[in-house]
Amino acid sequence: MINSICAALATYQIVIIVMAVVAVVFVVICAIIGHKKGNKNADDKVLESRGEVNGNVQAIEVLLLLAEDKPEIQARLKILQDKIKYLTPSPLKEVSSIDEKISNALGDAKIELSKTRGDKKSGKAEKYLDQVELLIAERSAYTER
């Protein structure tokens, strides 16, 4: 039966059919590979979490420089830096979300300290540092063993 179908088709038609089949197989393989890349394993998520924690530690280094004329804020930042430095990395989505919120709050504190650089006041920076402390406590609920 296949021989009779092939005999009835012209060579260019057979080539078109073969190319279409190859294209479909290629698309399916790409979809499978793309789907596997989207599913990170736990080790990759833990490494990503460690990177987020390290990024937050570095953000506090910048805040320490911006708060050079504010000793109370600097003392508080050093305490926060130690707390963040020793956070346990985790593959959980909730932890990643909290780490992102910590990063955002540190970014907001950076803006406030930049605005008030040279002043004794710290603007809303203390409010953002309070927020970071709360987020660290919330995060520990997910990572403590």
DSSP file with accessible surface (Angstrom, degrees, kcal/mol):
  #  RESIDUE AA STRUCTURE BP1 BP2  ACC     N-H-->O    O-->H-N    N-H-->O    O-->H-N    TCO  KAPPA ALPHA  PHI   PSI    X-CA   Y-CA   Z-CA
    1    1 A M     >        0   0  176      0, 0.0     4,-2.0     0, 0.0     5,-0.2   0.000 360.0 360.0 360.0 -44.0    0.0    0.0    0.0
    2    2 A I  H  >  +     0   0  123      1,-0.2     4,-2.9     2,-0.2     5,-0.2   0.900 360.0  53.7 -64.1 -38.0    2.8    2.4    0.9
    3    3 A N  H  > S+     0   0  137      1,-0.2     4,-2.1     2,-0.2    -1,-0.2   0.892 108.5  48.7 -62.8 -38.4    4.5    1.6   -2.4
    4    4 A S  H  > S+     0   0   74      2,-0.2     4,-1.4     1,-0.2    -1,-0.2   0.879 112.3  48.5 -70.7 -35.0    1.4    2.4   -4.4
    5    5 A I  H  X S+     0   0   87     -4,-2.0     4,-1.0     2,-0.2    -2,-0.2   0.935 113.2  47.2 -67.5 -45.3    1.0    5.7   -2.5
    6    6 A C  H  < S+     0   0   56     -4,-2.9     3,-0.3     1,-0.2    -2,-0.2   0.857 109.8  53.8 -63.8 -36.2    4.6    6.6   -3.1
    7    7 A A  H  < S+     0   0   85     -4,-2.1    -1,-0.2     1,-0.2    -2,-0.2   0.846 106.8  52.1 -66.7 -32.2    4.3    5.6   -6.8
    8    8 A A  H  < S+     0   0   84     -4,-1.4     2,-0.3    -3,-0.2    -1,-0.2   0.721 100.3  77.3 -77.2 -20.5    1.3    8.0   -7.2
    9    9 A L  S  < S-     0   0   55     -4,-1.0     2,-0.1    -3,-0.3     0, 0.0  -0.659  81.6-121.9 -92.4 149.3    3.2   10.9   -5.7
   10   10 A A     >  -     0   0   39     -2,-0.3     4,-1.9     1,-0.1     3,-0.3  -0.388  30.8-106.7 -79.8 162.2    5.8   13.0   -7.6
   11   11 A T  H  > S+     0   0  115      1,-0.2     4,-2.3     2,-0.2     5,-0.2   0.905 119.6  52.6 -59.2 -43.3    9.3   13.2   -6.1
   12   12 A Y  H  > S+     0   0  149      1,-0.2     4,-2.1     2,-0.2    -1,-0.2   0.854 106.8  53.9 -65.3 -31.9    8.9   16.8   -5.0
   13   13 A Q  H  > S+     0   0   71     -3,-0.3     4,-2.2     2,-0.2    -1,-0.2   0.904 108.2  49.3 -68.1 -38.7    5.7   15.8   -3.1
   14   14 A I  H  X S+     0   0   60     -4,-1.9     4,-2.6     2,-0.2     5,-0.2   0.924 110.4  51.2 -64.4 -41.3    7.6   13.1   -1.2
   15   15 A V  H  X S+     0   0   72     -4,-2.3     4,-2.6     1,-0.2    -2,-0.2   0.920 109.4  50.2 -63.6 -41.2   10.3   15.6   -0.4
   16   16 A I  H  X S+     0   0  103     -4,-2.1     4,-2.3     2,-0.2    -1,-0.2   0.927 111.2  48.5 -63.5 -43.2    7.7   18.0    1.0
   17   17 A I  H  X S+     0   0   90     -4,-2.2     4,-2.4     2,-0.2    -2,-0.2   0.937 112.3  48.4 -64.0 -44.3    6.1   15.3    3.1
   18   18 A V  H  X S+     0   0   82     -4,-2.6     4,-2.6     1,-0.2    -2,-0.2   0.926 111.6  49.9 -63.5 -41.9    9.5   14.2    4.5
   19   19 A M  H  X S+     0   0  124     -4,-2.6     4,-2.5     1,-0.2    -1,-0.2   0.899 109.8  51.3 -64.6 -38.1   10.4   17.8    5.3
   20   20 A A  H  X S+     0   0   53     -4,-2.3     4,-2.4     2,-0.2    -1,-0.2   0.922 110.5  48.5 -65.0 -41.4    7.1   18.4    7.1
   21   21 A V  H  X S+     0   0   85     -4,-2.4     4,-2.5     2,-0.2    -2,-0.2   0.934 111.9  49.1 -64.5 -43.9    7.6   15.3    9.2
   22   22 A V  H  X S+     0   0   92     -4,-2.6     4,-2.6     1,-0.2    -2,-0.2   0.914 110.5  51.1 -62.1 -41.5   11.1   16.4   10.1
   23   23 A A  H  X S+     0   0   52     -4,-2.5     4,-2.5     2,-0.2    -1,-0.2   0.921 110.0  49.1 -63.2 -42.3    9.8   19.8   11.0
   24   24 A V  H  X S+     0   0   95     -4,-2.4     4,-2.4     2,-0.2    -2,-0.2   0.933 111.7  48.7 -63.6 -44.2    7.2   18.4   13.3
   25   25 A V  H  X S+     0   0   77     -4,-2.5     4,-2.5     1,-0.2    -2,-0.2   0.924 111.1  51.2 -62.2 -41.4    9.7   16.1   15.0
   26   26 A F  H  X S+     0   0  131     -4,-2.6     4,-2.6     1,-0.2    -2,-0.2   0.928 109.9  48.9 -61.9 -44.5   12.0   19.1   15.5
   27   27 A V  H  X S+     0   0   93     -4,-2.5     4,-2.4     2,-0.2    -1,-0.2   0.921 111.4  50.0 -62.8 -41.7    9.3   21.2   17.0
   28   28 A V  H  X S+     0   0   75     -4,-2.4     4,-2.3     2,-0.2    -2,-0.2   0.938 111.3  48.4 -64.2 -43.8    8.3   18.4   19.4
   29   29 A I  H  X S+     0   0   87     -4,-2.5     4,-2.5     1,-0.2     5,-0.2   0.928 111.6  49.9 -63.3 -43.8   12.0   17.9   20.5
   30   30 A C  H  X S+     0   0   57     -4,-2.6     4,-2.7     1,-0.2    -1,-0.2   0.903 110.0  51.3 -62.7 -39.0   12.4   21.7   21.1
   31   31 A A  H  X S+     0   0   64     -4,-2.4     4,-2.2     2,-0.2    -1,-0.2   0.914 110.6  48.4 -65.0 -40.5    9.2   21.8   23.1
   32   32 A I  H  X S+     0   0   89     -4,-2.3     4,-2.1     2,-0.2    -2,-0.2   0.937 113.7  46.2 -66.0 -44.4   10.4   18.9   25.3
   33   33 A I  H  X S+     0   0   89     -4,-2.5     4,-2.0     1,-0.2    -2,-0.2   0.927 113.0  49.8 -64.4 -44.1   13.8   20.5   25.8
   34   34 A G  H  X S+     0   0   43     -4,-2.7     4,-1.5    -5,-0.2    -1,-0.2   0.895 109.8  51.6 -62.7 -37.3   12.2   23.9   26.6
   35   35 A H  H  X S+     0   0  125     -4,-2.2     4,-1.0    -5,-0.2    -1,-0.2   0.911 109.1  49.9 -67.7 -39.3    9.9   22.3   29.1
   36   36 A K  H  < S+     0   0  149     -4,-2.1     3,-0.3     1,-0.2    -1,-0.2   0.864 107.5  54.3 -68.6 -33.9   12.8   20.5   30.9
   37   37 A K  H  < S+     0   0  165     -4,-2.0    -1,-0.2     1,-0.2    -2,-0.2   0.859 104.5  55.4 -67.4 -33.5   14.7   23.8   31.1
   38   38 A G  H  < S+     0   0   59     -4,-1.5     2,-1.1    -5,-0.2    -1,-0.2   0.773  95.5  72.9 -69.8 -25.6   11.8   25.4   32.8
   39   39 A N  S  < S-     0   0  103     -4,-1.0     2,-0.2    -3,-0.3    -1,-0.2  -0.741  73.6-166.4 -94.3  95.7   11.7   22.8   35.5
   40   40 A K        -     0   0   91     -2,-1.1     2,-0.1     1,-0.1    -3,-0.1  -0.554  16.8-125.1 -79.7 145.1   14.6   23.5   37.7
   41   41 A N     >  -     0   0   86     -2,-0.2     4,-1.9     1,-0.1     3,-0.2  -0.330  30.7 -98.4 -83.2 172.7   15.7   20.9   40.1
   42   42 A A  H  > S+     0   0   57      1,-0.2     4,-2.4     2,-0.2     5,-0.2   0.866 121.2  56.7 -61.8 -36.5   16.0   21.5   43.9
   43   43 A D  H  > S+     0   0  117      1,-0.2     4,-2.3     2,-0.2    -1,-0.2   0.914 107.3  48.1 -63.3 -41.8   19.8   22.0   43.7
   44   44 A D  H  > S+     0   0   79     -3,-0.2     4,-2.4     1,-0.2    -1,-0.2   0.902 111.5  50.6 -64.6 -38.7   19.5   24.8   41.1
   45   45 A K  H  X S+     0   0   78     -4,-1.9     4,-2.3     2,-0.2    45,-0.2   0.884 109.5  50.4 -67.8 -36.4   16.8   26.5   43.2
   46   46 A V  H  X S+     0   0   46     -4,-2.4     4,-2.5     2,-0.2    -2,-0.2   0.919 110.9  49.1 -67.3 -41.5   19.0   26.3   46.3
   47   47 A L  H  X S+     0   0  123     -4,-2.3     4,-2.0     2,-0.2    -2,-0.2   0.906 111.5  49.6 -63.1 -39.6   21.9   27.9   44.3
   48   48 A E  H  X S+     0   0   85     -4,-2.4     4,-2.0     2,-0.2    -2,-0.2   0.911 110.2  50.8 -64.6 -40.6   19.6   30.6   43.0
   49   49 A S  H  X S+     0   0    3     -4,-2.3     4,-2.4     2,-0.2    -2,-0.2   0.910 108.0  52.3 -63.2 -41.7   18.5   31.2   46.6
   50   50 A R  H  X S+     0   0   75     -4,-2.5     4,-2.6     1,-0.2    -1,-0.2   0.905 108.2  52.2 -62.1 -38.9   22.1   31.5   47.8
   51   51 A G  H  X S+     0   0   41     -4,-2.0     4,-2.2     2,-0.2    -1,-0.2   0.903 108.3  50.2 -63.7 -39.1   22.7   34.1   45.0
   52   52 A E  H  X S+     0   0   50     -4,-2.0     4,-1.9     2,-0.2    -2,-0.2   0.915 111.2  48.8 -65.1 -42.0   19.7   36.1   46.1
   53   53 A V  H  X S+     0   0    0     -4,-2.4     4,-2.0     1,-0.2    -2,-0.2   0.940 111.8  48.7 -63.1 -45.8   21.0   36.1   49.7
   54   54 A N  H  X S+     0   0   78     -4,-2.6     4,-2.2     1,-0.2    -1,-0.2   0.878 108.5  54.6 -63.1 -36.0   24.4   37.1   48.6
   55   55 A G  H  X S+     0   0   40     -4,-2.2     4,-2.0     1,-0.2    -1,-0.2   0.900 107.6  49.7 -63.6 -38.3   22.9   39.9   46.5
   56   56 A N  H  X S+     0   0    5     -4,-1.9     4,-1.7     2,-0.2    -2,-0.2   0.874 108.2  53.1 -69.2 -35.7   21.1   41.2   49.6
   57   57 A V  H  X S+     0   0   13     -4,-2.0     4,-1.4     1,-0.2    -2,-0.2   0.925 110.1  48.4 -63.4 -42.0   24.4   41.1   51.6
   58   58 A Q  H  X S+     0   0  124     -4,-2.2     4,-1.5     1,-0.2    -2,-0.2   0.869 106.0  57.5 -66.3 -36.1   26.0   43.2   48.9
   59   59 A A  H  X S+     0   0   33     -4,-2.0     4,-2.1     1,-0.2    -1,-0.2   0.889 103.6  53.3 -62.0 -36.3   23.1   45.7   48.9
   60   60 A I  H  X S+     0   0    0     -4,-1.7     4,-2.6     1,-0.2    -1,-0.2   0.862 101.1  60.2 -69.1 -31.7   23.7   46.3   52.6
   61   61 A E  H  X S+     0   0   86     -4,-1.4     4,-1.5     1,-0.2    -1,-0.2   0.922 106.8  46.8 -57.8 -42.6   27.4   47.0   51.8
   62   62 A V  H  X S+     0   0   58     -4,-1.5     4,-2.1     1,-0.2    -2,-0.2   0.918 110.4  52.3 -65.7 -42.3   26.2   49.9   49.6
   63   63 A L  H  X S+     0   0    1     -4,-2.1     4,-1.8     1,-0.2    -2,-0.2   0.881 104.5  56.7 -62.6 -37.2   23.8   51.0   52.3
   64   64 A L  H  < S+     0   0   19     -4,-2.6    -1,-0.2     1,-0.2    -2,-0.2   0.895 107.9  47.9 -60.9 -38.7   26.6   51.1   54.9
   65   65 A L  H >< S+     0   0  114     -4,-1.5     3,-1.1     1,-0.2    -1,-0.2   0.901 111.6  49.5 -68.3 -39.7   28.5   53.5   52.6
   66   66 A L  H 3< S+     0   0   18     -4,-2.1     3,-0.4     1,-0.3    -1,-0.2   0.771 110.4  51.5 -70.4 -24.8   25.5   55.7   52.1
   67   67 A A  T ><  +     0   0    0     -4,-1.8     3,-2.2     1,-0.2     7,-0.3   0.046  69.3 124.5-100.2  27.2   24.9   55.8   55.9
   68   68 A E  T <  S+     0   0  118     -3,-1.1    -1,-0.2     1,-0.3    -2,-0.1   0.785  78.3  44.4 -61.1 -25.9   28.4   56.9   56.8
   69   69 A D  T 3  S+     0   0   38     -3,-0.4    -1,-0.3     1,-0.2    -2,-0.1   0.232 102.7  73.1-102.0  14.5   27.2   60.0   58.7
   70   70 A K    <>  +     0   0    2     -3,-2.2     4,-2.4     1,-0.1     3,-0.2  -0.771  55.8 178.5-128.6  85.0   24.4   58.0   60.5
   71   71 A P  H  > S+     0   0   81      0, 0.0     4,-2.4     0, 0.0     5,-0.2   0.842  80.5  54.6 -60.9 -33.4   25.9   55.8   63.2
   72   72 A E  H  > S+     0   0  133      2,-0.2     4,-2.0     1,-0.2     5,-0.1   0.922 111.3  44.7 -66.2 -42.9   22.5   54.4   64.4
   73   73 A I  H  > S+     0   0    3     -3,-0.2     4,-2.7     2,-0.2    -1,-0.2   0.910 111.7  53.4 -66.9 -41.5   21.6   53.3   60.9
   74   74 A Q  H  X S+     0   0   49     -4,-2.4     4,-2.3    -7,-0.3    -2,-0.2   0.919 108.4  49.6 -60.2 -43.6   25.1   51.8   60.3
   75   75 A A  H  X S+     0   0   56     -4,-2.4     4,-1.8     1,-0.2    -1,-0.2   0.922 112.9  47.4 -61.6 -41.8   24.8   49.8   63.5
   76   76 A R  H  X S+     0   0   42     -4,-2.0     4,-2.4     1,-0.2    -1,-0.2   0.889 110.2  52.3 -66.1 -40.1   21.4   48.5   62.5
   77   77 A L  H  X S+     0   0    0     -4,-2.7     4,-2.8     1,-0.2    -1,-0.2   0.885 106.4  53.4 -64.7 -38.4   22.6   47.7   59.0
   78   78 A K  H  X S+     0   0  113     -4,-2.3     4,-2.1     2,-0.2    -1,-0.2   0.910 109.6  48.3 -64.0 -39.7   25.6   45.6   60.4
   79   79 A I  H  X S+     0   0   95     -4,-1.8     4,-2.2     2,-0.2    -2,-0.2   0.935 113.3  47.4 -64.3 -45.0   23.2   43.6   62.5
   80   80 A L  H  X S+     0   0    0     -4,-2.4     4,-2.9     1,-0.2     5,-0.3   0.893 108.6  55.3 -62.4 -39.9   20.9   43.0   59.5
   81   81 A Q  H  X S+     0   0   16     -4,-2.8     4,-2.8     1,-0.2    -1,-0.2   0.917 108.2  47.9 -61.6 -42.4   23.9   42.1   57.3
   82   82 A D  H  X S+     0   0   83     -4,-2.1     4,-1.3     2,-0.2    -1,-0.2   0.907 112.4  49.4 -64.6 -40.8   24.9   39.4   59.8
   83   83 A K  H  < S+     0   0   99     -4,-2.2     3,-0.2     1,-0.2    -2,-0.2   0.925 115.7  42.6 -62.9 -45.0   21.3   38.1   59.9
   84   84 A I  H >< S+     0   0    0     -4,-2.9     3,-1.8     1,-0.2    -2,-0.2   0.895 106.8  61.6 -70.0 -38.4   21.0   38.0   56.1
   85   85 A K  H 3< S+     0   0   81     -4,-2.8    -1,-0.2     1,-0.3    -2,-0.2   0.846 108.8  42.6 -57.4 -34.6   24.5   36.6   55.6
   86   86 A Y  T 3< S+     0   0  171     -4,-1.3    -1,-0.3    -3,-0.2    -2,-0.2   0.179  81.6 130.8-104.5  20.1   23.6   33.4   57.5
   87   87 A L    <   -     0   0   18     -3,-1.8   -34,-0.1     1,-0.1    -3,-0.1  -0.462  63.1-114.6 -69.6 143.8   20.2   32.8   56.1
   88   88 A T        -     0   0   50     -2,-0.1    -1,-0.1     1,-0.0    -2,-0.1  -0.667  27.0-125.5 -81.4 125.5   19.6   29.3   54.9
   89   89 A P        -     0   0   30      0, 0.0   -43,-0.1     0, 0.0   -42,-0.1  -0.386  33.6-172.7 -67.7 150.6   19.1   29.0   51.1
   90   90 A S        -     0   0   14    -45,-0.2   -41,-0.1   -44,-0.2    53,-0.1  -0.999  35.1-140.7-147.4 146.5   15.9   27.2   50.2
   91   91 A P        +     0   0   52      0, 0.0     2,-0.1     0, 0.0   -45,-0.1   0.507  67.4 118.6 -83.4  -0.8   14.2   25.9   47.0
   92   92 A L     >  -     0   0   71      1,-0.1     4,-1.9    50,-0.1     5,-0.1  -0.371  65.3-138.4 -71.6 141.6   10.8   27.0   48.2
   93   93 A K  H  > S+     0   0  169      1,-0.2     4,-2.5     2,-0.2     5,-0.2   0.867 103.7  57.9 -63.3 -37.3    8.9   29.6   46.2
   94   94 A E  H  > S+     0   0   87      1,-0.2     4,-2.2     2,-0.2    -1,-0.2   0.895 106.0  48.5 -62.4 -40.2    7.8   31.4   49.3
   95   95 A V  H  > S+     0   0    0      2,-0.2     4,-2.8     1,-0.2    -1,-0.2   0.914 110.4  51.1 -66.6 -42.5   11.4   31.9   50.4
   96   96 A S  H  X S+     0   0   34     -4,-1.9     4,-2.0     1,-0.2    -2,-0.2   0.911 110.0  50.6 -61.1 -40.5   12.3   33.2   46.9
   97   97 A S  H  X S+     0   0   53     -4,-2.5     4,-2.0     2,-0.2    -2,-0.2   0.916 111.2  47.6 -63.7 -42.4    9.4   35.6   47.1
   98   98 A I  H  X S+     0   0    3     -4,-2.2     4,-2.7     2,-0.2    -2,-0.2   0.911 109.2  53.7 -66.8 -40.7   10.5   36.9   50.5
   99   99 A D  H  X S+     0   0    1     -4,-2.8     4,-2.3     1,-0.2    -1,-0.2   0.894 108.7  50.0 -60.1 -38.0   14.1   37.3   49.3
  100  100 A E  H  X S+     0   0  118     -4,-2.0     4,-2.4     2,-0.2    -1,-0.2   0.908 109.7  50.2 -66.9 -39.4   12.8   39.4   46.5
  101  101 A K  H  X S+     0   0   99     -4,-2.0     4,-2.5     2,-0.2    -2,-0.2   0.894 109.4  51.6 -65.7 -38.0   10.8   41.5   49.0
  102  102 A I  H  X S+     0   0    0     -4,-2.7     4,-2.6     2,-0.2     5,-0.2   0.937 109.6  50.0 -61.7 -44.8   13.9   42.0   51.1
  103  103 A S  H  X S+     0   0   56     -4,-2.3     4,-2.1     1,-0.2    -2,-0.2   0.911 111.0  49.0 -60.3 -42.0   15.8   43.1   48.0
  104  104 A N  H  X S+     0   0   89     -4,-2.4     4,-2.3     2,-0.2    -1,-0.2   0.909 110.9  49.4 -64.3 -42.9   13.1   45.6   47.2
  105  105 A A  H  X S+     0   0    2     -4,-2.5     4,-2.4     2,-0.2    -2,-0.2   0.902 110.9  50.0 -65.0 -38.7   13.0   47.0   50.7
  106  106 A L  H  X S+     0   0    2     -4,-2.6     4,-2.2     2,-0.2    -1,-0.2   0.889 109.6  52.1 -66.0 -36.7   16.8   47.4   50.7
  107  107 A G  H  X S+     0   0   30     -4,-2.1     4,-1.9    -5,-0.2    -2,-0.2   0.905 109.5  48.8 -64.3 -40.3   16.5   49.2   47.4
  108  108 A D  H  X S+     0   0   62     -4,-2.3     4,-2.3     2,-0.2    -2,-0.2   0.897 110.1  51.4 -65.8 -40.0   13.9   51.5   48.8
  109  109 A A  H  X S+     0   0    0     -4,-2.4     4,-2.9     1,-0.2     5,-0.2   0.887 107.0  54.9 -63.4 -36.6   16.2   52.2   51.8
  110  110 A K  H  X S+     0   0  100     -4,-2.2     4,-2.2     2,-0.2    -2,-0.2   0.916 107.2  49.4 -62.7 -42.3   19.0   52.9   49.4
  111  111 A I  H  X S+     0   0   90     -4,-1.9     4,-2.3     2,-0.2    -2,-0.2   0.938 112.6  47.5 -62.0 -46.0   16.9   55.6   47.7
  112  112 A E  H  X S+     0   0   22     -4,-2.3     4,-1.8     1,-0.2    -2,-0.2   0.908 112.7  47.9 -63.4 -43.0   16.0   57.1   51.0
  113  113 A L  H  < S+     0   0    1     -4,-2.9    -1,-0.2     1,-0.2    -2,-0.2   0.848 110.7  52.6 -68.8 -30.6   19.6   57.2   52.2
  114  114 A S  H >< S+     0   0   60     -4,-2.2     3,-0.9    -5,-0.2    -2,-0.2   0.903 109.5  49.1 -67.8 -40.3   20.7   58.7   48.9
  115  115 A K  H 3< S+     0   0  145     -4,-2.3    -2,-0.2     1,-0.2    -1,-0.2   0.862 117.4  40.4 -64.5 -37.3   18.1   61.4   49.3
  116  116 A T  T >< S+     0   0   14     -4,-1.8     3,-2.4    -5,-0.2    -1,-0.2   0.188  79.3 141.2-101.6  16.8   19.3   62.2   52.8
  117  117 A R  T <  S+     0   0  124     -3,-0.9     3,-0.1     1,-0.3   -50,-0.1  -0.384  74.4  21.4 -62.0 129.9   23.0   61.9   52.3
  118  118 A G  T 3  S+     0   0   59      1,-0.4    -1,-0.3    -2,-0.1     2,-0.2   0.199 106.7 100.5  94.8 -16.0   24.7   64.6   54.3
  119  119 A D  S <  S-     0   0   91     -3,-2.4    -1,-0.4     2,-0.2   -50,-0.1  -0.622  74.4-133.3 -94.9 161.6   21.7   65.0   56.6
  120  120 A K  S    S+     0   0  166     -2,-0.2     2,-0.1    -3,-0.1    -1,-0.1   0.730  87.0  83.4 -81.5 -25.0   21.4   63.6   60.1
  121  121 A K        -     0   0  163      1,-0.1    -2,-0.2    -5,-0.1    -3,-0.0  -0.436  64.3-157.7 -76.5 155.8   17.9   62.4   59.3
  122  122 A S    >   -     0   0    9      1,-0.3     3,-1.9    -2,-0.1    -6,-0.1   0.330  22.0-149.5-116.2   6.9   17.4   59.1   57.5
  123  123 A G  T 3   -     0   0   48      1,-0.3     3,-0.5     2,-0.1    -1,-0.3  -0.366  69.7 -21.7  62.5-134.8   13.9   59.7   56.0
  124  124 A K  T 3> S+     0   0  114      1,-0.2     4,-1.8     2,-0.1     3,-0.4   0.325 108.0 106.2 -89.9   7.3   11.9   56.5   55.6
  125  125 A A  H <> S+     0   0    0     -3,-1.9     4,-2.2     1,-0.2    -1,-0.2   0.890  77.0  53.5 -57.4 -39.7   15.1   54.3   55.6
  126  126 A E  H  > S+     0   0   91     -3,-0.5     4,-2.3     1,-0.2    -1,-0.2   0.884 105.2  54.5 -64.3 -36.1   14.3   53.1   59.1
  127  127 A K  H  > S+     0   0  113     -3,-0.4     4,-1.9     1,-0.2    -1,-0.2   0.921 109.4  47.7 -61.7 -41.5   10.8   52.1   58.1
  128  128 A Y  H  X S+     0   0   32     -4,-1.8     4,-2.1     1,-0.2    -2,-0.2   0.869 109.8  52.1 -70.0 -34.1   12.3   50.0   55.3
  129  129 A L  H  X S+     0   0    1     -4,-2.2     4,-2.3     2,-0.2    -1,-0.2   0.882 107.4  52.9 -69.2 -35.7   14.8   48.4   57.7
  130  130 A D  H  X S+     0   0   82     -4,-2.3     4,-2.2     1,-0.2    -2,-0.2   0.909 108.2  51.8 -59.7 -42.0   11.9   47.5   60.0
  131  131 A Q  H  X S+     0   0   88     -4,-1.9     4,-2.5     1,-0.2    -2,-0.2   0.902 107.4  51.6 -62.2 -41.6   10.3   45.9   57.0
  132  132 A V  H  X S+     0   0    0     -4,-2.1     4,-2.5     2,-0.2    -1,-0.2   0.919 108.6  51.1 -62.7 -43.6   13.5   43.9   56.3
  133  133 A E  H  X S+     0   0   63     -4,-2.3     4,-2.0     1,-0.2    -1,-0.2   0.918 110.8  48.6 -60.8 -41.8   13.6   42.6   59.9
  134  134 A L  H  X S+     0   0  119     -4,-2.2     4,-2.5     1,-0.2    -1,-0.2   0.915 111.1  50.2 -64.2 -42.0   10.0   41.5   59.6
  135  135 A L  H  X S+     0   0   15     -4,-2.5     4,-2.8     2,-0.2    -2,-0.2   0.877 107.8  53.3 -65.7 -36.8   10.7   39.7   56.3
  136  136 A I  H  X S+     0   0   17     -4,-2.5     4,-2.0     2,-0.2    -1,-0.2   0.927 110.3  47.8 -63.6 -42.5   13.7   37.9   57.8
  137  137 A A  H  X S+     0   0   58     -4,-2.0     4,-0.9     2,-0.2    -2,-0.2   0.917 112.6  48.7 -63.6 -42.1   11.5   36.7   60.6
  138  138 A E  H >X S+     0   0   79     -4,-2.5     3,-0.7     1,-0.2     4,-0.5   0.912 110.1  52.4 -63.7 -40.6    8.8   35.6   58.2
  139  139 A R  H >X S+     0   0    0     -4,-2.8     3,-1.4     1,-0.2     4,-1.3   0.876 100.7  60.6 -63.4 -38.0   11.5   33.8   56.1
  140  140 A S  H 3X S+     0   0   32     -4,-2.0     4,-2.1     1,-0.3    -1,-0.2   0.794  92.4  67.2 -64.7 -24.0   12.8   31.9   59.1
  141  141 A A  H << S+     0   0   81     -4,-0.9    -1,-0.3    -3,-0.7    -2,-0.2   0.818 107.7  40.0 -64.1 -27.4    9.3   30.3   59.5
  142  142 A Y  H << S+     0   0  103     -3,-1.4    -1,-0.2    -4,-0.5    -2,-0.2   0.723 121.9  39.0 -90.4 -26.3    9.9   28.5   56.1
  143  143 A T  H  < S+     0   0   16     -4,-1.3    -2,-0.2     2,-0.1    -3,-0.2   0.604  84.1 104.4-106.5 -13.8   13.6   27.6   56.6
  144  144 A E     <        0   0  150     -4,-2.1     0, 0.0    -5,-0.2     0, 0.0  -0.464 360.0 360.0 -72.5 142.8   14.0   26.6   60.2
  145  145 A R              0   0  255     -2,-0.2    -1,-0.1     0, 0.0    -2,-0.1  -0.555 360.0 360.0 -99.5 360.0   14.3   22.9   60.8
